[in-house]
Amino acid sequence: MKTLLFLALFPCMHVLAQPAVYTTANAHSHNDYQQSAPFFNAYNLEYGSMEADVYLNESELYVAHTFKDLEQHRTFENLYLAPLADMIGKNGGNVYADTARKLVLMLDIKREGVASVNRLIEVLMKYPAITSCRSLTILVTGDKPPHSTYSSYPSFLWFDGLLSSNYSKDALSHIAFLNDNFINYSTWKGREAMLPAEWEKLKKAVDKGHALGKKIRIWNTPDFNEGWAKLIELGVDYIDSDSIKALAEFLKTNGARKS
């Protein structure tokens, strides 16, 4: 009866099928720019998603979390776009040599959302191999423009949203991911048993996002085996981690989702 009621209330929604087996295609390199080799560490592990903080300063986009980080002079173009374009060229228009593999390049805008996105578009237009790549999703998060304006941006640019928020049909058509902070749902630290009420709260949120046809990522989760296993059990689409080599090894033997 509850299933019929749900379908009656949401006739236009469709539920995504969650992976039966998780691989690095379902892994997200959180703060990828802090890796010893940004872009390449995650790329060589064939990660499905990687994230970089982007900071606009005097018309230049830097990979930085704060103004102080600008001292490193790491530009977004040199650190991510140039190697990405090179790989796409080598792979005949695909991100990876394995054409079934896809990549999400998540850009966490740190300030001046509208100005930063406008400058981002200008820079991306210099790389037609990137903007036309069908196996790549360029995703904007952080200080984003108002979601009522998403439709005014180029089709190669996508945005993320919060699981806890509601969006118009038009805004949803430009949102690729629905994310949320784990601590908004649970106090679980990964060692003890999770409280049933917290699990149900998490599961309800993930199911809501999937019913909207969106990919799901939960951040700020326990970043070790128990936390990763719980995310697989939960059925999220991307597993968030700073320990990308350890996660890759974990998925080799623990990636099967239990029914």
Phi and psi in degrees as GROMACS dihedral restraints (atoms count N, CA, C in turn):
[ dihedral_restraints ]
;  ai    aj    ak    al  type     phi  dphi    fc
    3     4     5     6     1   -64.5    20    10
    4     5     6     7     1   -37.5    20    10
    6     7     8     9     1   -64.8    20    10
    7     8     9    10     1   -43.0    20    10
    9    10    11    12     1   -64.0    20    10
   10    11    12    13     1   -39.3    20    10
   12    13    14    15     1   -64.7    20    10
   13    14    15    16     1   -41.6    20    10
   15    16    17    18     1   -61.7    20    10
   16    17    18    19     1   -45.9    20    10
   18    19    20    21     1   -65.4    20    10
   19    20    21    22     1   -33.9    20    10
   21    22    23    24     1   -69.1    20    10
   22    23    24    25     1   -35.8    20    10
   24    25    26    27     1   -76.4    20    10
   25    26    27    28     1   -29.5    20    10
   27    28    29    30     1  -126.4    20    10
   28    29    30    31     1    67.0    20    10
   30    31    32    33     1   -67.2    20    10
   31    32    33    34     1   -22.9    20    10
   33    34    35    36     1   -96.9    20    10
   34    35    36    37     1    -1.7    20    10
   36    37    38    39     1   -85.8    20    10
   37    38    39    40     1   152.4    20    10
   39    40    41    42     1  -136.2    20    10
   40    41    42    43     1   144.1    20    10
   42    43    44    45     1   -95.0    20    10
   43    44    45    46     1   129.1    20    10
   45    46    47    48     1   -74.6    20    10
   46    47    48    49     1   144.0    20    10
   48    49    50    51     1   -81.5    20    10
   49    50    51    52     1   122.9    20    10
   51    52    53    54     1   -78.4    20    10
   52    53    54    55     1   153.1    20    10
   54    55    56    57     1   -60.7    20    10
   55    56    57    58     1   137.1    20    10
   57    58    59    60     1   -78.2    20    10
   58    59    60    61     1   -31.4    20    10
   60    61    62    63     1  -131.3    20    10
   61    62    63    64     1   127.2    20    10
   63    64    65    66     1   -93.1    20    10
   64    65    66    67     1   134.9    20    10
   66    67    68    69     1  -128.7    20    10
   67    68    69    70     1  -172.1    20    10
   69    70    71    72     1   -67.3    20    10
   70    71    72    73     1   -10.9    20    10
   72    73    74    75     1   -63.7    20    10
   73    74    75    76     1   -20.2    20    10
   75    76    77    78     1  -105.5    20    10
   76    77    78    79     1    17.0    20    10
   78    79    80    81     1  -106.6    20    10
   79    80    81    82     1   142.3    20    10
   81    82    83    84     1  -118.0    20    10
   82    83    84    85     1   120.8    20    10
   84    85    86    87     1   -84.5    20    10
   85    86    87    88     1    94.8    20    10
   87    88    89    90     1   -69.8    20    10
   88    89    90    91     1   137.6    20    10
   90    91    92    93     1    48.3    20    10
   91    92    93    94     1    49.7    20    10
   93    94    95    96     1   -57.2    20    10
   94    95    96    97     1   -31.1    20    10
   96    97    98    99     1   -65.6    20    10
   97    98    99   100     1   -12.1    20    10
   99   100   101   102     1   -90.5    20    10
  100   101   102   103     1    -2.4    20    10
  102   103   104   105     1   -68.0    20    10
  103   104   105   106     1   160.3    20    10
  105   106   107   108     1   -61.8    20    10
  106   107   108   109     1   -31.9    20    10
  108   109   110   111     1  -131.6    20    10
  109   110   111   112     1    86.2    20    10
  111   112   113   114     1   -52.5    20    10
  112   113   114   115     1   145.2    20    10
  114   115   116   117     1    71.6    20    10
  115   116   117   118     1   -57.2    20    10
  117   118   119   120     1   -70.7    20    10
  118   119   120   121     1   -36.3    20    10
  120   121   122   123     1   -59.1    20    10
  121   122   123   124     1   -49.8    20    10
  123   124   125   126     1   -70.9    20    10
  124   125   126   127     1   -39.3    20    10
  126   127   128   129     1   -62.1    20    10
  127   128   129   130     1   -43.8    20    10
  129   130   131   132     1   -67.1    20    10
  130   131   132   133     1   -22.0    20    10
  132   133   134   135     1   -90.0    20    10
  133   134   135   136     1     2.9    20    10
  135   136   137   138     1    56.4    20    10
  136   137   138   139     1    45.8    20    10
  138   139   140   141     1   -66.4    20    10
  139   140   141   142     1   146.9    20    10
  141   142   143   144     1   -84.5    20    10
  142   143   144   145     1   -13.5    20    10
  144   145   146   147     1  -156.0    20    10
  145   146   147   148     1   142.2    20    10
  147   148   149   150     1  -142.3    20    10
  148   149   150   151     1   150.6    20    10
  150   151   152   153     1  -127.0    20    10
  151   152   153   154     1   136.2    20    10
  153   154   155   156     1  -134.5    20    10
  154   155   156   157     1   138.0    20    10
  156   157   158   159     1   -76.2    20    10
  157   158   159   160     1   135.5    20    10
  159   160   161   162     1  -123.2    20    10
  160   161   162   163     1   126.3    20    10
  162   163   164   165     1  -124.9    20    10
  163   164   165   166     1   119.3    20    10
  165   166   167   168     1   -85.5    20    10
  166   167   168   169     1   127.5    20    10
  168   169   170   171     1  -146.6    20    10
  169   170   171   172     1   117.2    20    10
  171   172   173   174     1    51.4    20    10
  172   173   174   175     1    49.5    20    10
  174   175   176   177     1    71.0    20    10
  175   176   177   178     1     3.4    20    10
  177   178   179   180     1  -106.9    20    10
  178   179   180   181     1   138.4    20    10
  180   181   182   183     1   -96.1    20    10
  181   182   183   184     1   116.7    20    10
  183   184   185   186     1  -106.5    20    10
  184   185   186   187     1   154.0    20    10
  186   187   188   189     1   -89.0    20    10
  187   188   189   190     1   102.0    20    10
  189   190   191   192     1  -161.5    20    10
  190   191   192   193     1   150.0    20    10
  192   193   194   195     1   -93.5    20    10
  193   194   195   196     1   -36.2    20    10
  195   196   197   198     1  -135.7    20    10
  196   197   198   199     1   171.9    20    10
  198   199   200   201     1   -59.4    20    10
  199   200   201   202     1   -37.2    20    10
  201   202   203   204     1   -60.8    20    10
  202   203   204   205     1   -32.8    20    10
  204   205   206   207     1   -68.1    20    10
  205   206   207   208     1   -13.9    20    10
  207   208   209   210     1   -65.1    20    10
  208   209   210   211     1   -18.5    20    10
  210   211   212   213     1   -60.1    20    10
  211   212   213   214     1   -21.6    20    10
  213   214   215   216     1   -78.7    20    10
  214   215   216   217     1   -13.2    20    10
  216   217   218   219     1    55.4    20    10
  217   218   219   220     1    40.1    20    10
  219   220   221   222     1   -97.2    20    10
  220   221   222   223     1   108.6    20    10
  222   223   224   225     1   -86.7    20    10
  223   224   225   226     1   148.2    20    10
  225   226   227   228     1   -62.0    20    10
  226   227   228   229     1   -37.5    20    10
  228   229   230   231     1   -62.9    20    10
  229   230   231   232     1   -46.5    20    10
  231   232   233   234     1   -73.1    20    10
  232   233   234   235     1   -37.1    20    10
  234   235   236   237     1   -80.2    20    10
  235   236   237   238     1   -31.2    20    10
  237   238   239   240     1  -123.9    20    10
  238   239   240   241     1   -50.5    20    10
  240   241   242   243     1   -67.7    20    10
  241   242   243   244     1   -43.8    20    10
  243   244   245   246     1   -62.7    20    10
  244   245   246   247     1   -50.0    20    10
  246   247   248   249     1   -66.1    20    10
  247   248   249   250     1   -33.7    20    10
  249   250   251   252     1   -65.2    20    10
  250   251   252   253     1   -45.0    20    10
  252   253   254   255     1   -61.9    20    10
  253   254   255   256     1   -38.0    20    10
  255   256   257   258     1   -63.6    20    10
  256   257   258   259     1   -44.0    20    10
  258   259   260   261     1   -65.9    20    10
  259   260   261   262     1   -40.9    20    10
  261   262   263   264     1   -62.2    20    10
  262   263   264   265     1   -40.4    20    10
  264   265   266   267     1   -63.3    20    10
  265   266   267   268     1   -42.7    20    10
  267   268   269   270     1   -68.1    20    10
  268   269   270   271     1   -27.3    20    10
  270   271   272   273     1  -100.9    20    10
  271   272   273   274     1    21.4    20    10
  273   274   275   276     1    64.7    20    10
  274   275   276   277     1    34.8    20    10
  276   277   278   279     1    98.9    20    10
  277   278   279   280     1    -0.3    20    10
  279   280   281   282     1  -110.8    20    10
  280   281   282   283     1   153.6    20    10
  282   283   284   285     1   -64.4    20    10
  283   284   285   286     1   -47.8    20    10
  285   286   287   288     1  -112.5    20    10
  286   287   288   289     1   156.8    20    10
  288   289   290   291     1   -61.3    20    10
  289   290   291   292     1   -36.1    20    10
  291   292   293   294     1   -76.6    20    10
  292   293   294   295     1   106.8    20    10
  294   295   296   297     1   -67.4    20    10
  295   296   297   298     1   -13.1    20    10
  297   298   299   300     1   -79.5    20    10
  298   299   300   301     1   -15.5    20    10
  300   301   302   303     1   -83.3    20    10
  301   302   303   304     1   142.7    20    10
  303   304   305   306     1  -126.8    20    10
  304   305   306   307     1   163.9    20    10
  306   307   308   309     1  -136.4    20    10
  307   308   309   310     1   136.8    20    10
  309   310   311   312     1  -106.0    20    10
  310   311   312   313     1   122.2    20    10
  312   313   314   315     1  -101.4    20    10
  313   314   315   316     1   102.3    20    10
  315   316   317   318     1   -92.9    20    10
  316   317   318   319     1   124.9    20    10
  318   319   320   321     1  -113.4    20    10
  319   320   321   322     1   113.0    20    10
  321   322   323   324     1   -90.0    20    10
  322   323   324   325     1    99.0    20    10
  324   325   326   327     1   -73.1    20    10
  325   326   327   328     1   124.0    20    10
  327   328   329   330     1   -91.1    20    10
  328   329   330   331     1   -22.5    20    10
  330   331   332   333     1  -161.7    20    10
  331   332   333   334     1   159.5    20    10
  333   334   335   336     1    49.1    20    10
  334   335   336   337     1    63.0    20    10
  336   337   338   339     1   -51.4    20    10
  337   338   339   340     1   -52.6    20    10
  339   340   341   342     1   -64.9    20    10
  340   341   342   343     1   -48.0    20    10
  342   343   344   345     1   -63.5    20    10
  343   344   345   346     1   -39.2    20    10
  345   346   347   348     1   -65.1    20    10
  346   347   348   349     1   -44.2    20    10
  348   349   350   351     1   -66.6    20    10
  349   350   351   352     1   -39.2    20    10
  351   352   353   354     1   -62.7    20    10
  352   353   354   355     1   -41.4    20    10
  354   355   356   357     1   -68.7    20    10
  355   356   357   358     1   -37.2    20    10
  357   358   359   360     1   -58.5    20    10
  358   359   360   361     1   -43.8    20    10
  360   361   362   363     1   -61.8    20    10
  361   362   363   364     1   -43.3    20    10
  363   364   365   366     1   -59.1    20    10
  364   365   366   367     1   -42.5    20    10
  366   367   368   369     1   -69.3    20    10
  367   368   369   370     1   -43.1    20    10
  369   370   371   372     1   -63.0    20    10
  370   371   372   373     1   -31.6    20    10
  372   373   374   375     1   -64.3    20    10
  373   374   375   376     1   -16.5    20    10
  375   376   377   378     1   -77.1    20    10
  376   377   378   379     1    -9.7    20    10
  378   379   380   381     1  -125.1    20    10
  379   380   381   382     1    75.1    20    10
  381   382   383   384     1   -60.3    20    10
  382   383   384   385     1   -27.0    20    10
  384   385   386   387     1   -63.5    20    10
  385   386   387   388     1   -32.1    20    10
  387   388   389   390     1   -78.7    20    10
  388   389   390   391     1   -49.1    20    10
  390   391   392   393     1   -67.7    20    10
  391   392   393   394     1   -21.2    20    10
  393   394   395   396     1  -102.2    20    10
  394   395   396   397     1     1.7    20    10
  396   397   398   399     1   -75.9    20    10
  397   398   399   400     1   119.3    20    10
  399   400   401   402     1   -76.8    20    10
  400   401   402   403     1   -17.3    20    10
  402   403   404   405     1   -96.2    20    10
  403   404   405   406     1    12.6    20    10
  405   406   407   408     1  -122.6    20    10
  406   407   408   409     1   135.5    20    10
  408   409   410   411     1  -118.3    20    10
  409   410   411   412     1   121.1    20    10
  411   412   413   414     1   -96.0    20    10
  412   413   414   415     1   115.5    20    10
  414   415   416   417     1  -119.6    20    10
  415   416   417   418     1   126.5    20    10
  417   418   419   420     1   -98.8    20    10
  418   419   420   421     1   130.4    20    10
  420   421   422   423     1  -134.3    20    10
  421   422   423   424     1  -175.4    20    10
  423   424   425   426     1    81.0    20    10
  424   425   426   427     1  -129.2    20    10
  426   427   428   429     1   -81.2    20    10
  427   428   429   430     1    83.2    20    10
  429   430   431   432     1   -92.5    20    10
  430   431   432   433     1   160.4    20    10
  432   433   434   435     1   -64.9    20    10
  433   434   435   436     1   163.4    20    10
  435   436   437   438     1   -56.6    20    10
  436   437   438   439     1   137.8    20    10
  438   439   440   441     1   -66.7    20    10
  439   440   441   442     1   -15.6    20    10
  441   442   443   444     1   -70.1    20    10
  442   443   444   445     1   -12.7    20    10
  444   445   446   447     1  -104.9    20    10
  445   446   447   448     1     1.5    20    10
  447   448   449   450     1   -54.9    20    10
  448   449   450   451     1   -36.9    20    10
  450   451   452   453     1   -67.8    20    10
  451   452   453   454     1   -13.5    20    10
  453   454   455   456     1   -83.9    20    10
  454   455   456   457     1    -6.3    20    10
  456   457   458   459     1   -96.7    20    10
  457   458   459   460     1   158.3    20    10
  459   460   461   462     1   -57.6    20    10
  460   461   462   463     1   152.3    20    10
  462   463   464   465     1   -66.7    20    10
  463   464   465   466     1   -18.0    20    10
  465   466   467   468     1   -80.5    20    10
  466   467   468   469     1    -2.6    20    10
  468   469   470   471     1  -110.0    20    10
  469   470   471   472     1   129.1    20    10
  471   472   473   474     1  -119.5    20    10
  472   473   474   475     1   165.4    20    10
  474   475   476   477     1  -128.9    20    10
  475   476   477   478     1   163.5    20    10
  477   478   479   480     1  -110.7    20    10
  478   479   480   481     1   168.2    20    10
  480   481   482   483     1  -139.5    20    10
  481   482   483   484     1   173.9    20    10
  483   484   485   486     1   -97.3    20    10
  484   485   486   487     1   137.8    20    10
  486   487   488   489     1   -59.2    20    10
  487   488   489   490     1   -31.6    20    10
  489   490   491   492     1   -81.3    20    10
  490   491   492   493     1    -5.2    20    10
  492   493   494   495     1  -104.5    20    10
  493   494   495   496     1   161.3    20    10
  495   496   497   498     1  -112.9    20    10
  496   497   498   499     1   141.6    20    10
  498   499   500   501     1  -130.4    20    10
  499   500   501   502     1   153.9    20    10
  501   502   503   504     1   -69.3    20    10
  502   503   504   505     1   163.1    20    10
  504   505   506   507     1   -59.6    20    10
  505   506   507   508     1   -38.9    20    10
  507   508   509   510     1   -66.3    20    10
  508   509   510   511     1   -45.0    20    10
  510   511   512   513     1   -63.2    20    10
  511   512   513   514     1   -41.4    20    10
  513   514   515   516     1   -61.3    20    10
  514   515   516   517     1   -29.8    20    10
  516   517   518   519     1   -70.3    20    10
  517   518   519   520     1   -10.7    20    10
  519   520   521   522     1  -114.8    20    10
  520   521   522   523     1     7.1    20    10
  522   523   524   525     1  -104.8    20    10
  523   524   525   526     1   123.7    20    10
  525   526   527   528     1   -96.5    20    10
  526   527   528   529     1   -33.7    20    10
  528   529   530   531     1  -121.8    20    10
  529   530   531   532     1   148.2    20    10
  531   532   533   534     1  -118.0    20    10
  532   533   534   535     1   123.9    20    10
  534   535   536   537     1  -120.4    20    10
  535   536   537   538     1   168.9    20    10
  537   538   539   540     1  -166.9    20    10
  538   539   540   541     1   162.4    20    10
  540   541   542   543     1   -85.3    20    10
  541   542   543   544     1   125.0    20    10
  543   544   545   546     1   -54.8    20    10
  544   545   546   547     1   -38.6    20    10
  546   547   548   549     1   -69.4    20    10
  547   548   549   550     1   -10.8    20    10
  549   550   551   552     1   -74.8    20    10
  550   551   552   553     1   -10.8    20    10
  552   553   554   555     1  -120.5    20    10
  553   554   555   556     1   -28.1    20    10
  555   556   557   558     1  -152.4    20    10
  556   557   558   559     1   150.3    20    10
  558   559   560   561     1  -100.6    20    10
  559   560   561   562     1     7.4    20    10
  561   562   563   564     1   -61.1    20    10
  562   563   564   565     1   133.4    20    10
  564   565   566   567     1  -105.1    20    10
  565   566   567   568     1    -0.5    20    10
  567   568   569   570     1    99.6    20    10
  568   569   570   571     1    -9.0    20    10
  570   571   572   573     1  -107.4    20    10
  571   572   573   574     1   -41.0    20    10
  573   574   575   576     1   -90.0    20    10
  574   575   576   577     1   178.0    20    10
  576   577   578   579     1   -75.4    20    10
  577   578   579   580     1   139.6    20    10
  579   580   581   582     1   -75.3    20    10
  580   581   582   583     1   139.8    20    10
  582   583   584   585     1   -64.2    20    10
  583   584   585   586     1   133.4    20    10
  585   586   587   588     1   -54.5    20    10
  586   587   588   589     1   -38.5    20    10
  588   589   590   591     1   -65.4    20    10
  589   590   591   592     1   -36.0    20    10
  591   592   593   594     1   -70.9    20    10
  592   593   594   595     1   -39.1    20    10
  594   595   596   597     1   -61.6    20    10
  595   596   597   598     1   -45.0    20    10
  597   598   599   600     1   -63.6    20    10
  598   599   600   601     1   -36.8    20    10
  600   601   602   603     1   -64.2    20    10
  601   602   603   604     1   -44.1    20    10
  603   604   605   606     1   -63.8    20    10
  604   605   606   607     1   -47.1    20    10
  606   607   608   609     1   -62.3    20    10
  607   608   609   610     1   -40.2    20    10
  609   610   611   612     1   -62.6    20    10
  610   611   612   613     1   -41.6    20    10
  612   613   614   615     1   -66.2    20    10
  613   614   615   616     1   -44.5    20    10
  615   616   617   618     1   -64.1    20    10
  616   617   618   619     1   -43.3    20    10
  618   619   620   621     1   -62.2    20    10
  619   620   621   622     1   -37.4    20    10
  621   622   623   624     1   -61.2    20    10
  622   623   624   625     1   -45.9    20    10
  624   625   626   627     1   -64.2    20    10
  625   626   627   628     1   -42.0    20    10
  627   628   629   630     1   -66.8    20    10
  628   629   630   631     1   -34.3    20    10
  630   631   632   633     1   -65.0    20    10
  631   632   633   634     1   -25.5    20    10
  633   634   635   636     1   -84.1    20    10
  634   635   636   637     1    -0.6    20    10
  636   637   638   639     1    79.5    20    10
  637   638   639   640     1    25.3    20    10
  639   640   641   642     1  -112.8    20    10
  640   641   642   643     1   150.9    20    10
  642   643   644   645     1   -74.0    20    10
  643   644   645   646     1   148.4    20    10
  645   646   647   648     1  -122.5    20    10
  646   647   648   649     1   134.8    20    10
  648   649   650   651     1  -134.2    20    10
  649   650   651   652     1   132.6    20    10
  651   652   653   654     1  -111.8    20    10
  652   653   654   655     1   126.5    20    10
  654   655   656   657     1  -107.3    20    10
  655   656   657   658     1   168.9    20    10
  657   658   659   660     1    68.9    20    10
  658   659   660   661     1    30.2    20    10
  660   661   662   663     1   -89.2    20    10
  661   662   663   664     1   160.8    20    10
  663   664   665   666     1   -54.6    20    10
  664   665   666   667     1   122.8    20    10
  666   667   668   669     1   -97.5    20    10
  667   668   669   670     1    63.1    20    10
  669   670   671   672     1  -159.6    20    10
  670   671   672   673     1  -177.1    20    10
  672   673   674   675     1   -49.3    20    10
  673   674   675   676     1   -48.5    20    10
  675   676   677   678     1   -63.5    20    10
  676   677   678   679     1   -39.4    20    10
  678   679   680   681     1   -67.0    20    10
  679   680   681   682     1   -43.0    20    10
  681   682   683   684     1   -64.1    20    10
  682   683   684   685     1   -40.3    20    10
  684   685   686   687     1   -62.5    20    10
  685   686   687   688     1   -38.7    20    10
  687   688   689   690     1   -66.4    20    10
  688   689   690   691     1   -37.1    20    10
  690   691   692   693     1   -67.1    20    10
  691   692   693   694     1   -37.0    20    10
  693   694   695   696     1   -64.1    20    10
  694   695   696   697     1   -44.7    20    10
  696   697   698   699     1   -60.7    20    10
  697   698   699   700     1   -36.4    20    10
  699   700   701   702     1   -70.9    20    10
  700   701   702   703     1   -25.9    20    10
  702   703   704   705     1    88.0    20    10
  703   704   705   706     1    22.1    20    10
  705   706   707   708     1   -67.0    20    10
  706   707   708   709     1   161.9    20    10
  708   709   710   711     1   -89.6    20    10
  709   710   711   712     1   -28.0    20    10
  711   712   713   714     1  -132.3    20    10
  712   713   714   715     1   131.9    20    10
  714   715   716   717     1   -97.5    20    10
  715   716   717   718     1   121.5    20    10
  717   718   719   720     1   -85.6    20    10
  718   719   720   721     1   133.0    20    10
  720   721   722   723     1  -158.8    20    10
  721   722   723   724     1   148.0    20    10
  723   724   725   726     1   -94.8    20    10
  724   725   726   727     1   -19.1    20    10
  726   727   728   729     1   -97.1    20    10
  727   728   729   730     1    73.4    20    10
  729   730   731   732     1   -71.9    20    10
  730   731   732   733     1   -32.0    20    10
  732   733   734   735     1   -70.3    20    10
  733   734   735   736     1   -41.2    20    10
  735   736   737   738     1   -64.1    20    10
  736   737   738   739     1   -40.9    20    10
  738   739   740   741     1   -64.2    20    10
  739   740   741   742     1   -41.9    20    10
  741   742   743   744     1   -59.3    20    10
  742   743   744   745     1   -42.3    20    10
  744   745   746   747     1   -66.6    20    10
  745   746   747   748     1   -40.3    20    10
  747   748   749   750     1   -60.1    20    10
  748   749   750   751     1   -43.5    20    10
  750   751   752   753     1   -68.3    20    10
  751   752   753   754     1   -24.4    20    10
  753   754   755   756     1   -61.6    20    10
  754   755   756   757     1   -34.4    20    10
  756   757   758   759     1  -116.4    20    10
  757   758   759   760     1    -9.8    20    10
  759   760   761   762     1  -127.4    20    10
  760   761   762   763     1    18.7    20    10
  762   763   764   765     1   -82.6    20    10
  763   764   765   766     1    -9.4    20    10
  765   766   767   768     1   -74.2    20    10
  766   767   768   769     1   128.2    20    10
  768   769   770   771     1   -85.7    20    10
  769   770   771   772     1   130.2    20    10
  771   772   773   774     1   -77.8    20    10
  772   773   774   775     1   134.9    20    10
